[in-house]
């Protein structure tokens, strides 16, 4: 496994986190931003909530990175 494959995998993981719907998926599991503001930022659950919301906040850069990856894949074969 090369470095390029690792980067593609991380991008796919970030895409998966970015598309999670807060009302339908995150709220029933207690992974909303309101749960994070109750003072549980240092726990593992708080870190996961922060990561999910950071990926959702960075949707535009993710779209741009996806376009770059697609173009590179098309050119390199």
N, C-alpha and C positions, 0 to 999 in steps of 0.2 A: 504494500500500500504506500503510495507516494504522498508527498505533501499536497499536491493538487487534489487528489482524491479526498484527503482529509478536509481541505477547505470546502470542497463541494458538499461533503457530508454535514459540515457545520452550517453551511448556508441552507441546506434542506431542513435541518433541525430548527434553525431560526425561522424559516418559512412556516413550519408547522406550528410553532409557538405564536407567530404573528396572526394566524387565521383563527385562533380559538375565540369563540363567541363568549363574551362575559356573562350574558343572561342565560344562555342555554347550557353552557358547559362549566364555566368557572364558578358561578354563584352557588349551584347545588353542592359543589365540593368544598366551598369555603375558601376559594382562592381569589377573592376580589380585593381591590385596592382598599376597601373599607376595613377588611380584616387585617391588612398590613398596618393600618394607622392606629390600631389598638395597642401598640407597643411591643409587638412580637417581631421586630425587624431582625433580631440576631439569630432567630431560629432557622432551621433548614426550610421550613414552610415559608417563612418570611423572605428568604433568599430566592425561593422558587417563584413566589408572587412577584418579586421585584424583577426577576429575569423575564417573566412572561410579559409584564407591562412595558419593560424596556424594548422588547422585540416588537410589541404592538405600536409603540411610539415611533420606532425607526422603520416604518413600512416603506417610505419613499426611498431611503438608501437601499433597502432590501430589493425593491423593484429594479433599481439601477444596477445593483450587483447581479441580479438574475439576468438582466439584459446583456451585461458584459460576459457572463459565463456562457450564455447561449451563443453569442457571436463568436467567442473563442472556440467553442465546441464545433460550430459550423465551419470555421476556417481551418481548424486543425484536423478535423475528420473524426 
